[in-house]
Amino acid sequence: MDKRIYLSPPDITGREIEHVMEAFNSNWIAPLGPLVDKFEQAVSGKIGIKSALALSSGTSAIHLALKYIGVNPGDTVFCSSLTFSGSCNPVCYERGELVFIDSERESWNMCPLALEKALVDAKRKNKLPKAVIVVNLYGQSADMDRILPLCEAYGVPVIEDAAESLGAYYKGRSSGTFGMFGTFSFNGNKIVTTSGGGMLVSDNEEAIEKCRFWSTQAREKAIHYEHKEIGYNYRLSNVLAGIGLGQYEQIDQKIEKKKSIYDRYVKAFSDIEEISMNPIPDWSEPNYWLSVLLLCQDSHVKPSEVLNKLQSYNIESRPVWKPMHLQPVFADSEFVTCQLNGGSVSEDLFQKGLCIPSGTSLSREDQDKVIEVIRSLFKKP
Ligand SMILES: Cc1ncc(COP(=O)(O)O)c(C=O)c1O
């Protein structure tokens, strides 16, 4: 069997081990410590935001943001439908109600027109959402200049789920800095990983300090253990922050590598009419986290056939996220789209899209193999 080619495996090439050894040598194995502080400062400094809080996951970052905003049982929260469940599960931790918003074709992210439709409807019902979770999919920002003014007009705070878009820019401004809160994930498949981890960022330093308090079991300042509120054990360990710091030091090179992978796919499939790659609007500077191929409506090859063919060569690929409004667990949640024909953009992307190997450790030869296997399915008889 050929060596497995993964979608986006961790890639340890910098000073990760050096930083981790620093934690061991100084015996800072416990959660928190100097590497956590350094990691938070490195991210907030580079993206240009006042405050950052390193956490055990991206999901916990979204949870704390929702808690700070004050989502209570029965409150509504809007969220992009085309995403991973970590974006919206925390709404349910607070017993909130989800309304899912469809994607636009240009960026695959939240459709501003569908968002407007949902806000108008919510206002009419006197049930405006407590928050809007805008997801930046596959390393690319949503169209913030069309989304933010809408949310502002209705007085609804935005949580920018930048789990997949660390290092990306929207019109020159860093991904994760647009909402009241931004959240990142350092899960194993992300461009920067700590094996598992996340970060909450904001220009509201007070808000970050409150979330820091909740993330350490809401422990009051006292010699003994004193608690007036319910807290969480959500902090990132000093050891893992060492991995994150080493990874983050190389983010620019990682983006460059991912971009070259994406560019090669675009070129390699440019003569196959049935295939296009995930689009990049001119206002977007993505981190190219995952390259995604999209098959056209009348393609004689189905995405499942591409997946199976790649699998037969031990190459990993994965369908585009299954939209949340199609998930059995969210069957009762409302979904808003601007499509008039009963379909939706997010469903269409799920049916026709396939994520293909995009890891920074992908060799040229391995990428050639991926390309060759895919191209073989489209050979004219
Ligand atoms: C868009 C998106 N949101 C949220 C998450 C949740 O992050 P985590 O796995 O670190 O909890 C992820 C990925 O893992 C994600 O891709």
The ligand as a Gaussian input file, in Angstrom:
#p B3LYP/6-31G(d) Opt

LIG

0 1
 C      -15.093000      26.737000      11.279000
 C      -14.734000      26.065000      12.567000
 N      -15.291000      26.528000      13.700000
 C      -14.988000      25.993000      14.888000
 C      -14.103000      24.940000      14.993000
 C      -13.862000      24.362000      16.335000
 O      -12.533000      24.419000      16.736000
 P      -11.962000      23.321000      17.749000
 O      -11.913000      22.012000      17.037000
 O      -10.607000      23.833000      18.100000
 O      -12.866000      23.288000      18.929000
 C      -13.499000      24.424000      13.826000
 C      -12.542000      23.326000      13.771000
 O      -12.120000      22.547000      14.355000
 C      -13.841000      24.983000      12.580000
 O      -13.314000      24.519000      11.445000

